[in-house]
């Protein structure tokens, strides 16, 4: 197939944007990191204008401070930066909800052409999210291993889709054979010419951005600019990798080069398969991005905050309660929680009315609202407490006398934004917990995810810690046989974990209380380590129901799990 010409049948349609009102009253603000330069910066600027936003050089503006001391706005702000500069902007999240995203977020928002910004959680600039912006589909993989891959992918900031699509950035195959593999190779071969075209015509991309911006960002984006966006999103010449690539990324905690895990004949499909495949065009790729729901409009977790005013009769269970949300909670969640709480009779006030609050809801222990709540001795609770109240249609107790240790911790804000440092290296599987156990499986799963660790429902080679309710069960027995040393009993860590929490425990400020140091607990059981499995063993396990023995993990100690409930 030849390269697409400059006059494809249909260019990417975009909505016309009136630029003058945008600067005065933008729908949202973007701060672009200075390290993003050249043609990439030009494309980011164009895409922001296409989607109805405006650029600012002030970090105060993206924090909602309006650029003037003492003023605040409700306009959402974003920071677009590479992962290498993520830490430079992390303090913004302490006080306000400011997503830190890569340029791929705005590029894919334009390509989807829904005139609605995509959710930011799949485009995080956090370098620990090793699969950020990755959209993968698997072929030749059975159900249980697919669950493992999906959990690792989502925890790493990526996404696993169920069906083959040329809107994916990666294709995971176990063998370099079969119709699905051949189709992926053909898609890679056909789009490679488009990627090469962009690489040799950067000046045309720059010129296209200049002309489009000079015209007020109205009409259709130039074809070469669209090709550049597709290439930046990984949709030109998608990567075909083996299962080992996922394993190695998780093991090293970084995105490793895909070329080290590709198949040797990726670029040489059989002539018969090439003849049967219709040639891909630029418009085909655009149509796929626009028609397939790769990114849902809102995260599935938002179902937790469903609007009770539409699904249930109003109640007076929380009449007299006044709730204030910290500004670092995402605005979309604030809206859903407000509707549900108002349906229960509670009043929800702006953050500046914190003096009137009976409860202050914080995502983590930082920010102006959190500090003010401690000063005013207001009960500080988490979003999980709000969810529990909504489910119970009543005020849920937070006092130590009426609440278990686990739920006290769950109902308190997390110590830090992003979870506990180092927990991103942990992959935790549970054993013995159920809907009727105390604590319940849902409670422990929530704690695992809030800590920043990955929850894995099945015991796998990726499991770094097995958290047991009791030293029984099939998972426990397998962990002993495999020599997994990080097998921890919940009761062994719960007490120290709750004592080691910082200023707030379940809504009650701690005054002058010195937390004891976390003591290192002995694992519940130790087994003899088996030799590392061979490559053939690992390849077999990728499509087997029985997981392999675990490998050595990075930064995985029992003391890390001992901080799980902090």
QUIURPE-V444031 format. One record per backbone hydrogen bond with DSSP energy under -1.0 kcal/mol. NH is the residue of the N-H (numbers start at 1). CO is the residue of the C=O. Records with the same first field share a line. If there is no record, write none. Layout:
NH=CO  CO
This chain:
23=19
24=20
25=21
27=52
29=76
30=54
31=78
33=80
36=33
41=37
42=38
43=39
44=40
45=41
46=42
47=43
48=44
49=45
50=46
51=47
52=49
53=48
54=28
56=30
62=58
63=59
64=61
65=60
68=65
71=68
73=64
78=29
79=99
80=31
81=101
85=82
86=83
89=86
92=89
93=90
94=91
96=92
97=327
98=96
101=79
102=123
105=102
107=103
108=104
109=105
110=106
111=107
112=108
113=109
123=120
125=100
129=126
130=128
131=156
132=129
133=122
134=131
136=159
137=170
139=172
146=142
147=143
148=144
149=145
150=146
151=147
152=148
153=149
154=150
155=151
156=152
157=154
158=153
159=134
161=136
168=165
169=135
170=135
171=239
172=137
173=241
177=175
182=178
183=179
184=180
185=181
186=182
187=183
188=184
189=185
190=186
191=187
192=188
195=191
196=192
197=193
198=194
199=195
200=196
201=198
205=201
206=202
207=203
208=204
209=205
210=206
211=207
212=208
213=209
214=210
215=211
216=213
217=212
221=12
226=222
227=223
228=224
229=225
230=226
231=227
232=228
233=229
234=231
235=230
239=169
241=171
242=261
245=242
247=243
248=244
249=245
250=246
251=247
252=248
253=249
254=249
261=258
266=263
268=265
274=270
275=271
276=272
277=273
285=281
286=282
287=283
288=284
289=285
290=286
291=287
292=288
294=292
302=299
303=300
304=301
305=302
306=303
310=307
312=308
315=343
318=344
319=316
321=318
323=347
324=359
326=361
329=326
334=330
335=331
336=332
337=333
338=334
339=335
340=336
341=337
342=338
343=339
345=342
346=341
347=321
349=323
353=350
356=353
357=354
358=322
359=322
360=379
361=324
362=381
365=414
366=364
371=367
372=368
373=369
374=370
375=371
376=372
378=373
381=360
382=411
386=382
387=383
388=384
389=385
390=386
391=387
392=388
393=389
394=389
402=399
403=399
408=404
409=405
410=406
411=407
414=363
419=416
420=451
423=420
425=422
426=423
428=454
429=465
431=467
441=434
444=440
445=441
446=442
447=443
448=444
449=445
450=446
451=447
452=449
453=448
454=426
456=428
463=460
464=427
465=427
466=486
467=429
468=488
469=431
472=470
477=473
478=474
479=475
480=476
481=477
482=478
484=479
487=485
488=466
490=468
492=489
493=490
494=490
497=493
498=494
499=495
500=496
505=508
508=505
510=503
524=487
538=534
539=535
540=536
541=537
542=538
543=540
544=541
561=557
562=558
563=560
564=561
566=563
